[in-house]
Amino acid sequence: MARILLLIPSRTYRTHDFMEAAARLGVEVVVGSEHRPALAGLMEDRHLRLDFHDVERSTARIVEYSGRHPLRAVVAVDDSGTVLAASAAQALGLSHNPVDAVRAARDKARMRERFLAAGLATPAFITLGVDADPATVAGAIRYPSVVKPLDLSGSQGVIRVDDPGSFPAVFQRVAAIVATCEPDGGRPALVVEDFIPGEELAVEALLRDGELEVLAIFDKPDPLNGPFFEETIYVTPSRRDAATQARIIETTRRAAHALGLRDGPIHAELRLNAAGLWMLELAARSIGGLCSRTLRFGSGISLEELILRHAAGLPLPAHEREGRAAGVMMLPIPAAGRLRAVEGQSEARQVPGIDGLVITIPPNETLTPLPEGDRYLGFMFARGESPAAVEAGLRQAHARLRVVVDG
């Protein structure tokens, strides 16, 4: 039986889907996480407590474990484990991305530098320490700009600023978010980059020995113009024409090669405007949250199953994406406060095409919207005969939800 180490941070939505995929494949799962799980006593030798930020020590622990219980693959389910996964796989002689390439994908400044060196259109930027004097910087940058943490994800801490007078307050707000979220030993810095207008798209793909296999192109029909950049709807297949989709794929391929990535899932973000196609970011992991549930391949194969099959060297069956259009809505947090209830869920589920609604924050928990927050209220899924029908269904169902919050 193949044995796979899954690096699962404590704050992730993705545990269930990866574990379910592993069960379907009949592979043994070892869980690597920062904390001892409640059921660790029942897991025998199938749990490793690891510090994802202490890569050297955690790699040594994984190698020692694999000497007793040989591992077929090391897979990170979210951003925080990608560097450790690459380091451990390298030490074990397993298929992996170069560690330096994964570090570049986690660092927005290094990423931009490599995109620029490869001739890709990407925002101009500067990197600032959190102790920089924002009043001095304010007059030296172009507007509108976007201020963001160096290595957070999910749009946390990302804010648009339109003029020099607003810059110091925005800078200090983002610096405070970095101070709260940055792990020990992290690089406490911010990126200030040009705001790129246009329509945003995402690409989900798999790298196999350096070759890019695109699994889906998503349209993001809601404008993402700031001041915060909370994502909402993803719909696939893309409504872009064939020539534009070919450019999107080629740009994503060049970006992955520019970073030096060669193996495993990637998730890319691009923008399209009159000036062309802009490469924003590319992560060495699959799509976040529960969004992967929009994707079904072949005879119902999930994205997680494809990722585990590839990582473990198991056969990959035919896996064209299903023919129907599909989409997900990441439900935004409307206001800060204590969540009392999400009403109207039954009515939302009755909208034609809606095939899933998951509220991921339980009642009585505190809600923190972006840019300080790092969670969505939940996820809603739809399928239909066309991308337009899927988008319309998601919007109609969302309109039936009523989020009750105590301020």
DRENVEXVO-133737 format. One record per residue (C-alpha): residue in three letters; residue number from 1; x, y, z. Coordinates in steps of 0.2 Angstrom, whole numbers, plus 5000, padded with zeros to 4 digits. Example, Ala and Ser with C-alpha at 12.3 -4.5 7.8 and 13.67 -1.06 7.14 Angstrom:
2
@type->ALA	seq->1	u->5062	v->4978	w->5039
@type->SER	seq->2	u->5068	v->4995	w->5036
This chain:
407
@type->MET	seq->1	u->5000	v->5000	w->5000
@type->ALA	seq->2	u->5007	v->5017	w->4995
@type->ARG	seq->3	u->5010	v->5029	w->5010
@type->ILE	seq->4	u->5008	v->5047	w->5008
@type->LEU	seq->5	u->5012	v->5061	w->5020
@type->LEU	seq->6	u->4999	v->5075	w->5019
@type->LEU	seq->7	u->5005	v->5092	w->5027
@type->ILE	seq->8	u->4989	v->5099	w->5034
@type->PRO	seq->9	u->4989	v->5116	w->5043
@type->SER	seq->10	u->4977	v->5118	w->5058
@type->ARG	seq->11	u->4968	v->5131	w->5048
@type->THR	seq->12	u->4963	v->5123	w->5032
@type->TYR	seq->13	u->4947	v->5119	w->5023
@type->ARG	seq->14	u->4954	v->5105	w->5014
@type->THR	seq->15	u->4957	v->5090	w->5026
@type->HIS	seq->16	u->4941	v->5081	w->5022
@type->ASP	seq->17	u->4943	v->5082	w->5003
@type->PHE	seq->18	u->4961	v->5075	w->5003
@type->MET	seq->19	u->4957	v->5062	w->5016
@type->GLU	seq->20	u->4942	v->5056	w->5006
@type->ALA	seq->21	u->4952	v->5055	w->4990
@type->ALA	seq->22	u->4965	v->5045	w->4999
@type->ALA	seq->23	u->4952	v->5033	w->5005
@type->ARG	seq->24	u->4945	v->5031	w->4987
@type->LEU	seq->25	u->4963	v->5027	w->4981
@type->GLY	seq->26	u->4966	v->5015	w->4995
@type->VAL	seq->27	u->4982	v->5024	w->5001
@type->GLU	seq->28	u->4988	v->5025	w->5018
@type->VAL	seq->29	u->4989	v->5043	w->5025
@type->VAL	seq->30	u->5001	v->5050	w->5037
@type->VAL	seq->31	u->4996	v->5068	w->5044
@type->GLY	seq->32	u->5009	v->5081	w->5047
@type->SER	seq->33	u->5003	v->5096	w->5056
@type->GLU	seq->34	u->5008	v->5109	w->5069
@type->HIS	seq->35	u->4997	v->5103	w->5083
@type->ARG	seq->36	u->4993	v->5086	w->5090
@type->PRO	seq->37	u->4976	v->5081	w->5083
@type->ALA	seq->38	u->4962	v->5076	w->5096
@type->LEU	seq->39	u->4963	v->5058	w->5089
@type->ALA	seq->40	u->4981	v->5056	w->5088
@type->GLY	seq->41	u->4981	v->5042	w->5100
@type->LEU	seq->42	u->4971	v->5032	w->5088
@type->MET	seq->43	u->4982	v->5036	w->5074
@type->GLU	seq->44	u->4997	v->5025	w->5080
@type->ASP	seq->45	u->5012	v->5030	w->5069
@type->ARG	seq->46	u->5001	v->5040	w->5056
@type->HIS	seq->47	u->5004	v->5057	w->5064
@type->LEU	seq->48	u->5019	v->5068	w->5064
@type->ARG	seq->49	u->5020	v->5085	w->5073
@type->LEU	seq->50	u->5030	v->5097	w->5062
@type->ASP	seq->51	u->5034	v->5115	w->5062
@type->PHE	seq->52	u->5031	v->5121	w->5044
@type->HIS	seq->53	u->5042	v->5136	w->5047
@type->ASP	seq->54	u->5057	v->5126	w->5053
@type->VAL	seq->55	u->5060	v->5117	w->5037
@type->GLU	seq->56	u->5077	v->5110	w->5041
@type->ARG	seq->57	u->5072	v->5102	w->5057
@type->SER	seq->58	u->5055	v->5096	w->5051
@type->THR	seq->59	u->5064	v->5089	w->5035
@type->ALA	seq->60	u->5075	v->5079	w->5046
@type->ARG	seq->61	u->5060	v->5072	w->5056
@type->ILE	seq->62	u->5051	v->5067	w->5040
@type->VAL	seq->63	u->5067	v->5058	w->5034
@type->GLU	seq->64	u->5069	v->5049	w->5050
@type->TYR	seq->65	u->5051	v->5044	w->5050
@type->SER	seq->66	u->5052	v->5038	w->5032
@type->GLY	seq->67	u->5067	v->5026	w->5037
@type->ARG	seq->68	u->5054	v->5017	w->5048
@type->HIS	seq->69	u->5039	v->5019	w->5037
@type->PRO	seq->70	u->5043	v->5022	w->5019
@type->LEU	seq->71	u->5034	v->5037	w->5011
@type->ARG	seq->72	u->5029	v->5037	w->4993
@type->ALA	seq->73	u->5025	v->5056	w->4992
@type->VAL	seq->74	u->5024	v->5072	w->5003
@type->VAL	seq->75	u->5010	v->5083	w->4998
@type->ALA	seq->76	u->5006	v->5100	w->5005
@type->VAL	seq->77	u->4987	v->5104	w->5005
@type->ASP	seq->78	u->4990	v->5123	w->5007
@type->ASP	seq->79	u->5003	v->5137	w->5005
@type->SER	seq->80	u->5011	v->5135	w->5022
@type->GLY	seq->81	u->5017	v->5118	w->5019
@type->THR	seq->82	u->5024	v->5119	w->5001
@type->VAL	seq->83	u->5042	v->5123	w->5005
@type->LEU	seq->84	u->5043	v->5109	w->5018
@type->ALA	seq->85	u->5035	v->5097	w->5006
@type->ALA	seq->86	u->5048	v->5101	w->4993
@type->SER	seq->87	u->5062	v->5100	w->5005
@type->ALA	seq->88	u->5057	v->5083	w->5012
@type->ALA	seq->89	u->5053	v->5076	w->4995
@type->GLN	seq->90	u->5071	v->5081	w->4989
@type->ALA	seq->91	u->5079	v->5073	w->5004
@type->LEU	seq->92	u->5069	v->5057	w->5001
@type->GLY	seq->93	u->5073	v->5056	w->4983
@type->LEU	seq->94	u->5055	v->5058	w->4978
@type->SER	seq->95	u->5047	v->5069	w->4964
@type->HIS	seq->96	u->5047	v->5087	w->4969
@type->ASN	seq->97	u->5049	v->5105	w->4965
@type->PRO	seq->98	u->5066	v->5113	w->4968
@type->VAL	seq->99	u->5065	v->5121	w->4985
@type->ASP	seq->100	u->5071	v->5138	w->4978
@type->ALA	seq->101	u->5057	v->5138	w->4966
@type->VAL	seq->102	u->5044	v->5135	w->4979
@type->ARG	seq->103	u->5052	v->5149	w->4990
@type->ALA	seq->104	u->5050	v->5161	w->4975
@type->ALA	seq->105	u->5032	v->5156	w->4973
@type->ARG	seq->106	u->5029	v->5160	w->4992
@type->ASP	seq->107	u->5038	v->5177	w->4991
@type->LYS	seq->108	u->5029	v->5190	w->4980
@type->ALA	seq->109	u->5044	v->5201	w->4977
@type->ARG	seq->110	u->5055	v->5186	w->4971
@type->MET	seq->111	u->5040	v->5180	w->4960
@type->ARG	seq->112	u->5039	v->5197	w->4952
@type->GLU	seq->113	u->5058	v->5198	w->4949
@type->ARG	seq->114	u->5057	v->5181	w->4940
@type->PHE	seq->115	u->5042	v->5186	w->4930
@type->LEU	seq->116	u->5051	v->5202	w->4924
@type->ALA	seq->117	u->5067	v->5192	w->4920
@type->ALA	seq->118	u->5057	v->5181	w->4909
@type->GLY	seq->119	u->5049	v->5195	w->4900
@type->LEU	seq->120	u->5031	v->5193	w->4907
@type->ALA	seq->121	u->5020	v->5208	w->4909
@type->THR	seq->122	u->5018	v->5209	w->4928
@type->PRO	seq->123	u->5016	v->5224	w->4940
@type->ALA	seq->124	u->5030	v->5236	w->4944
@type->PHE	seq->125	u->5034	v->5235	w->4962
@type->ILE	seq->126	u->5045	v->5239	w->4977
@type->THR	seq->127	u->5048	v->5230	w->4993
@type->LEU	seq->128	u->5047	v->5239	w->5010
@type->GLY	seq->129	u->5051	v->5234	w->5028
@type->VAL	seq->130	u->5037	v->5236	w->5040
@type->ASP	seq->131	u->5048	v->5249	w->5049
@type->ALA	seq->132	u->5049	v->5260	w->5033
@type->ASP	seq->133	u->5043	v->5278	w->5034
@type->PRO	seq->134	u->5027	v->5278	w->5024
@type->ALA	seq->135	u->5027	v->5297	w->5023
@type->THR	seq->136	u->5043	v->5297	w->5014
@type->VAL	seq->137	u->5038	v->5283	w->5002
@type->ALA	seq->138	u->5021	v->5291	w->4998
@type->GLY	seq->139	u->5027	v->5304	w->4986
@type->ALA	seq->140	u->5039	v->5292	w->4977
@type->ILE	seq->141	u->5026	v->5279	w->4970
@type->ARG	seq->142	u->5013	v->5279	w->4956
@type->TYR	seq->143	u->4995	v->5278	w->4960
@type->PRO	seq->144	u->4984	v->5269	w->4961
@type->SER	seq->145	u->4995	v->5256	w->4969
@type->VAL	seq->146	u->4991	v->5240	w->4979
@type->VAL	seq->147	u->5000	v->5237	w->4996
@type->LYS	seq->148	u->5001	v->5219	w->5001
@type->PRO	seq->149	u->5010	v->5207	w->5013
@type->LEU	seq->150	u->5025	v->5198	w->5005
@type->ASP	seq->151	u->5018	v->5180	w->5008
@type->LEU	seq->152	u->5000	v->5180	w->5014
@type->SER	seq->153	u->4987	v->5172	w->5003
@type->GLY	seq->154	u->4968	v->5174	w->5001
@type->SER	seq->155	u->4968	v->5193	w->4999
@type->GLN	seq->156	u->4972	v->5195	w->5017
@type->GLY	seq->157	u->4980	v->5212	w->5020
@type->VAL	seq->158	u->4979	v->5217	w->5002
@type->ILE	seq->159	u->4973	v->5236	w->5000
@type->ARG	seq->160	u->4972	v->5248	w->4985
@type->VAL	seq->161	u->4978	v->5266	w->4989
@type->ASP	seq->162	u->4974	v->5280	w->4977
@type->ASP	seq->163	u->4984	v->5295	w->4982
@type->PRO	seq->164	u->4999	v->5300	w->4993
@type->GLY	seq->165	u->4988	v->5307	w->5007
@type->SER	seq->166	u->4980	v->5290	w->5010
@type->PHE	seq->167	u->4996	v->5280	w->5008
@type->PRO	seq->168	u->5003	v->5281	w->5026
@type->ALA	seq->169	u->4987	v->5275	w->5034
@type->VAL	seq->170	u->4986	v->5260	w->5022
@type->PHE	seq->171	u->5004	v->5256	w->5024
@type->GLN	seq->172	u->5002	v->5255	w->5043
@type->ARG	seq->173	u->4986	v->5245	w->5042
@type->VAL	seq->174	u->4995	v->5232	w->5031
@type->ALA	seq->175	u->5010	v->5232	w->5042
@type->ALA	seq->176	u->4999	v->5229	w->5057
@type->ILE	seq->177	u->4992	v->5213	w->5049
@type->VAL	seq->178	u->5009	v->5207	w->5044
@type->ALA	seq->179	u->5014	v->5209	w->5063
@type->THR	seq->180	u->4999	v->5199	w->5068
@type->CYS	seq->181	u->5001	v->5185	w->5055
@type->GLU	seq->182	u->5019	v->5183	w->5051
@type->PRO	seq->183	u->5027	v->5168	w->5058
@type->ASP	seq->184	u->5043	v->5168	w->5069
@type->GLY	seq->185	u->5058	v->5170	w->5057
@type->GLY	seq->186	u->5047	v->5176	w->5043
@type->ARG	seq->187	u->5052	v->5191	w->5032
@type->PRO	seq->188	u->5042	v->5206	w->5039
@type->ALA	seq->189	u->5040	v->5216	w->5023
@type->LEU	seq->190	u->5027	v->5223	w->5012
@type->VAL	seq->191	u->5026	v->5224	w->4993
@type->VAL	seq->192	u->5019	v->5240	w->4985
@type->GLU	seq->193	u->5015	v->5237	w->4967
@type->ASP	seq->194	u->5005	v->5246	w->4952
@type->PHE	seq->195	u->4987	v->5242	w->4952
@type->ILE	seq->196	u->4983	v->5233	w->4936
@type->PRO	seq->197	u->4965	v->5236	w->4930
@type->GLY	seq->198	u->4955	v->5223	w->4920
@type->GLU	seq->199	u->4946	v->5206	w->4921
@type->GLU	seq->200	u->4954	v->5193	w->4932
@type->LEU	seq->201	u->4956	v->5175	w->4928
@type->ALA	seq->202	u->4963	v->5159	w->4936
@type->VAL	seq->203	u->4971	v->5144	w->4930
@type->GLU	seq->204	u->4972	v->5127	w->4938
@type->ALA	seq->205	u->4985	v->5115	w->4931
@type->LEU	seq->206	u->4997	v->5101	w->4935
@type->LEU	seq->207	u->5015	v->5100	w->4931
@type->ARG	seq->208	u->5022	v->5083	w->4926
@type->ASP	seq->209	u->5041	v->5083	w->4923
@type->GLY	seq->210	u->5040	v->5102	w->4919
@type->GLU	seq->211	u->5026	v->5100	w->4906
@type->LEU	seq->212	u->5010	v->5110	w->4910
@type->GLU	seq->213	u->4993	v->5101	w->4909
@type->VAL	seq->214	u->4979	v->5114	w->4911
@type->LEU	seq->215	u->4964	v->5107	w->4921
@type->ALA	seq->216	u->4953	v->5122	w->4920
@type->ILE	seq->217	u->4952	v->5141	w->4916
@type->PHE	seq->218	u->4941	v->5151	w->4928
@type->ASP	seq->219	u->4933	v->5167	w->4924
@type->LYS	seq->220	u->4930	v->5179	w->4939
@type->PRO	seq->221	u->4915	v->5189	w->4933
@type->ASP	seq->222	u->4915	v->5201	w->4948
@type->PRO	seq->223	u->4926	v->5216	w->4946
@type->LEU	seq->224	u->4941	v->5216	w->4958
@type->ASN	seq->225	u->4945	v->5234	w->4959
@type->GLY	seq->226	u->4948	v->5237	w->4978
@type->PRO	seq->227	u->4950	v->5245	w->4990
@type->PHE	seq->228	u->4950	v->5226	w->4996
@type->PHE	seq->229	u->4951	v->5211	w->4985
@type->GLU	seq->230	u->4938	v->5199	w->4992
@type->GLU	seq->231	u->4935	v->5185	w->4979
@type->THR	seq->232	u->4918	v->5179	w->4976
@type->ILE	seq->233	u->4913	v->5169	w->4960
@type->TYR	seq->234	u->4924	v->5157	w->4950
@type->VAL	seq->235	u->4916	v->5150	w->4934
@type->THR	seq->236	u->4923	v->5137	w->4922
@type->PRO	seq->237	u->4924	v->5134	w->4907
@type->SER	seq->238	u->4930	v->5152	w->4903
@type->ARG	seq->239	u->4920	v->5162	w->4891
@type->ARG	seq->240	u->4936	v->5169	w->4883
@type->ASP	seq->241	u->4939	v->5165	w->4864
@type->ALA	seq->242	u->4950	v->5151	w->4859
@type->ALA	seq->243	u->4965	v->5163	w->4855
@type->THR	seq->244	u->4964	v->5172	w->4872
@type->GLN	seq->245	u->4963	v->5155	w->4881
@type->ALA	seq->246	u->4979	v->5149	w->4872
@type->ARG	seq->247	u->4988	v->5165	w->4877
@type->ILE	seq->248	u->4982	v->5162	w->4895
@type->ILE	seq->249	u->4989	v->5144	w->4895
@type->GLU	seq->250	u->5006	v->5150	w->4887
@type->THR	seq->251	u->5008	v->5164	w->4899
@type->THR	seq->252	u->5005	v->5152	w->4914
@type->ARG	seq->253	u->5017	v->5140	w->4906
@type->ARG	seq->254	u->5031	v->5153	w->4905
@type->ALA	seq->255	u->5027	v->5159	w->4923
@type->ALA	seq->256	u->5029	v->5142	w->4930
@type->HIS	seq->257	u->5045	v->5139	w->4921
@type->ALA	seq->258	u->5051	v->5157	w->4926
@type->LEU	seq->259	u->5049	v->5152	w->4944
@type->GLY	seq->260	u->5058	v->5135	w->4941
@type->LEU	seq->261	u->5043	v->5124	w->4946
@type->ARG	seq->262	u->5042	v->5107	w->4938
@type->ASP	seq->263	u->5031	v->5095	w->4948
@type->GLY	seq->264	u->5013	v->5095	w->4955
@type->PRO	seq->265	u->4998	v->5107	w->4956
@type->ILE	seq->266	u->4999	v->5125	w->4952
@type->HIS	seq->267	u->4986	v->5139	w->4954
@type->ALA	seq->268	u->4989	v->5155	w->4944
@type->GLU	seq->269	u->4980	v->5172	w->4944
@type->LEU	seq->270	u->4980	v->5184	w->4928
@type->ARG	seq->271	u->4972	v->5200	w->4923
@type->LEU	seq->272	u->4967	v->5204	w->4905
@type->ASN	seq->273	u->4965	v->5222	w->4899
@type->ALA	seq->274	u->4968	v->5233	w->4883
@type->ALA	seq->275	u->4987	v->5232	w->4886
@type->GLY	seq->276	u->4987	v->5213	w->4886
@type->LEU	seq->277	u->4988	v->5199	w->4898
@type->TRP	seq->278	u->4997	v->5202	w->4915
@type->MET	seq->279	u->5004	v->5188	w->4926
@type->LEU	seq->280	u->4999	v->5192	w->4944
@type->GLU	seq->281	u->5004	v->5177	w->4955
@type->LEU	seq->282	u->5007	v->5158	w->4953
@type->ALA	seq->283	u->5006	v->5147	w->4968
@type->ALA	seq->284	u->5014	v->5129	w->4970
@type->ARG	seq->285	u->4998	v->5122	w->4976
@type->SER	seq->286	u->4980	v->5119	w->4970
@type->ILE	seq->287	u->4965	v->5131	w->4972
@type->GLY	seq->288	u->4961	v->5136	w->4990
@type->GLY	seq->289	u->4946	v->5134	w->5001
@type->LEU	seq->290	u->4933	v->5121	w->4995
@type->CYS	seq->291	u->4934	v->5128	w->4977
@type->SER	seq->292	u->4941	v->5112	w->4971
@type->ARG	seq->293	u->4924	v->5104	w->4972
@type->THR	seq->294	u->4919	v->5113	w->4956
@type->LEU	seq->295	u->4930	v->5102	w->4947
@type->ARG	seq->296	u->4926	v->5084	w->4942
@type->PHE	seq->297	u->4936	v->5074	w->4930
@type->GLY	seq->298	u->4933	v->5058	w->4920
@type->SER	seq->299	u->4921	v->5047	w->4929
@type->GLY	seq->300	u->4919	v->5059	w->4944
@type->ILE	seq->301	u->4937	v->5060	w->4949
@type->SER	seq->302	u->4941	v->5074	w->4961
@type->LEU	seq->303	u->4956	v->5087	w->4959
@type->GLU	seq->304	u->4963	v->5080	w->4976
@type->GLU	seq->305	u->4963	v->5062	w->4968
@type->LEU	seq->306	u->4972	v->5068	w->4953
@type->ILE	seq->307	u->4985	v->5077	w->4964
@type->LEU	seq->308	u->4988	v->5061	w->4975
@type->ARG	seq->309	u->4989	v->5050	w->4960
@type->HIS	seq->310	u->5002	v->5060	w->4952
@type->ALA	seq->311	u->5012	v->5063	w->4968
@type->ALA	seq->312	u->5012	v->5044	w->4972
@type->GLY	seq->313	u->5016	v->5039	w->4955
@type->LEU	seq->314	u->4999	v->5030	w->4953
@type->PRO	seq->315	u->4991	v->5028	w->4936
@type->LEU	seq->316	u->4982	v->5043	w->4930
@type->PRO	seq->317	u->4966	v->5038	w->4921
@type->ALA	seq->318	u->4958	v->5049	w->4907
@type->HIS	seq->319	u->4953	v->5065	w->4916
@type->GLU	seq->320	u->4945	v->5077	w->4905
@type->ARG	seq->321	u->4935	v->5090	w->4915
@type->GLU	seq->322	u->4916	v->5086	w->4915
@type->GLY	seq->323	u->4906	v->5094	w->4900
@type->ARG	seq->324	u->4894	v->5104	w->4911
@type->ALA	seq->325	u->4899	v->5122	w->4917
@type->ALA	seq->326	u->4902	v->5124	w->4935
@type->GLY	seq->327	u->4906	v->5137	w->4948
@type->VAL	seq->328	u->4909	v->5142	w->4966
@type->MET	seq->329	u->4904	v->5157	w->4976
@type->MET	seq->330	u->4916	v->5161	w->4991
@type->LEU	seq->331	u->4903	v->5169	w->5002
@type->PRO	seq->332	u->4909	v->5185	w->5009
@type->ILE	seq->333	u->4909	v->5191	w->5027
@type->PRO	seq->334	u->4897	v->5206	w->5027
@type->ALA	seq->335	u->4902	v->5214	w->5043
@type->ALA	seq->336	u->4912	v->5212	w->5059
@type->GLY	seq->337	u->4904	v->5204	w->5074
@type->ARG	seq->338	u->4897	v->5188	w->5081
@type->LEU	seq->339	u->4888	v->5177	w->5069
@type->ARG	seq->340	u->4871	v->5173	w->5075
@type->ALA	seq->341	u->4864	v->5163	w->5060
@type->VAL	seq->342	u->4864	v->5162	w->5041
@type->GLU	seq->343	u->4846	v->5162	w->5036
@type->GLY	seq->344	u->4838	v->5157	w->5020
@type->GLN	seq->345	u->4850	v->5142	w->5016
@type->SER	seq->346	u->4835	v->5130	w->5012
@type->GLU	seq->347	u->4829	v->5144	w->4999
@type->ALA	seq->348	u->4846	v->5146	w->4992
@type->ARG	seq->349	u->4848	v->5127	w->4989
@type->GLN	seq->350	u->4831	v->5127	w->4979
@type->VAL	seq->351	u->4838	v->5138	w->4966
@type->PRO	seq->352	u->4840	v->5128	w->4950
@type->GLY	seq->353	u->4858	v->5123	w->4947
@type->ILE	seq->354	u->4864	v->5124	w->4965
@type->ASP	seq->355	u->4872	v->5108	w->4971
@type->GLY	seq->356	u->4880	v->5113	w->4987
@type->LEU	seq->357	u->4881	v->5125	w->5001
@type->VAL	seq->358	u->4893	v->5124	w->5015
@type->ILE	seq->359	u->4894	v->5137	w->5029
@type->THR	seq->360	u->4911	v->5135	w->5037
@type->ILE	seq->361	u->4909	v->5147	w->5052
@type->PRO	seq->362	u->4898	v->5140	w->5065
@type->PRO	seq->363	u->4886	v->5152	w->5075
@type->ASN	seq->364	u->4893	v->5162	w->5089
@type->GLU	seq->365	u->4910	v->5163	w->5081
@type->THR	seq->366	u->4918	v->5181	w->5078
@type->LEU	seq->367	u->4918	v->5187	w->5060
@type->THR	seq->368	u->4932	v->5197	w->5054
@type->PRO	seq->369	u->4930	v->5204	w->5036
@type->LEU	seq->370	u->4945	v->5207	w->5024
@type->PRO	seq->371	u->4958	v->5214	w->5024
@type->GLU	seq->372	u->4961	v->5208	w->5042
@type->GLY	seq->373	u->4951	v->5192	w->5041
@type->ASP	seq->374	u->4957	v->5176	w->5033
@type->ARG	seq->375	u->4941	v->5166	w->5031
@type->TYR	seq->376	u->4926	v->5166	w->5021
@type->LEU	seq->377	u->4908	v->5163	w->5028
@type->GLY	seq->378	u->4907	v->5148	w->5017
@type->PHE	seq->379	u->4906	v->5141	w->4999
@type->MET	seq->380	u->4891	v->5138	w->4987
@type->PHE	seq->381	u->4892	v->5127	w->4971
@type->ALA	seq->382	u->4882	v->5127	w->4955
@type->ARG	seq->383	u->4882	v->5117	w->4939
@type->GLY	seq->384	u->4873	v->5121	w->4923
@type->GLU	seq->385	u->4872	v->5120	w->4904
@type->SER	seq->386	u->4882	v->5136	w->4902
@type->PRO	seq->387	u->4894	v->5148	w->4912
@type->ALA	seq->388	u->4881	v->5161	w->4911
@type->ALA	seq->389	u->4868	v->5150	w->4919
@type->VAL	seq->390	u->4880	v->5145	w->4933
@type->GLU	seq->391	u->4884	v->5163	w->4937
@type->ALA	seq->392	u->4866	v->5168	w->4937
@type->GLY	seq->393	u->4861	v->5153	w->4949
@type->LEU	seq->394	u->4875	v->5158	w->4961
@type->ARG	seq->395	u->4869	v->5176	w->4962
@type->GLN	seq->396	u->4851	v->5172	w->4964
@type->ALA	seq->397	u->4855	v->5159	w->4978
@type->HIS	seq->398	u->4866	v->5171	w->4987
@type->ALA	seq->399	u->4853	v->5185	w->4987
@type->ARG	seq->400	u->4842	v->5173	w->4997
@type->LEU	seq->401	u->4854	v->5171	w->5011
@type->ARG	seq->402	u->4853	v->5183	w->5026
@type->VAL	seq->403	u->4868	v->5184	w->5037
@type->VAL	seq->404	u->4863	v->5189	w->5055
@type->VAL	seq->405	u->4877	v->5197	w->5065
@type->ASP	seq->406	u->4878	v->5205	w->5082
@type->GLY	seq->407	u->4889	v->5220	w->5081
